[in-house]
């Protein structure tokens, strides 16, 4: 998300890197990666691809607003990730 785009290669790398989450963490984290992050990244890719051929008008405006909402959602996920991962990152004696 550093460029504001979900590039194919980066999305595939993400999926490959998070495939073992269910074994290392729990099924809730795995679901979050697959059903939330991955699907929203694919939605962002689709919207970006559709935008390229759209003329100025209502449909283009809706697309741009949809992309903005997804990008804001991704930015908000830093806090969600902290919350989801904190139980796995606590040191105990």
Secondary structure, 3 states (H helix, E strand, C coil): CCCCCCCHHHHHHHHHHHCCHHHHCCHHHHHHHHHHHHHHHHHHHHHHHHHCCCCCCHHHHHHHHHHHHHHHHHHHHHHHHHHHHHCCCCCCC
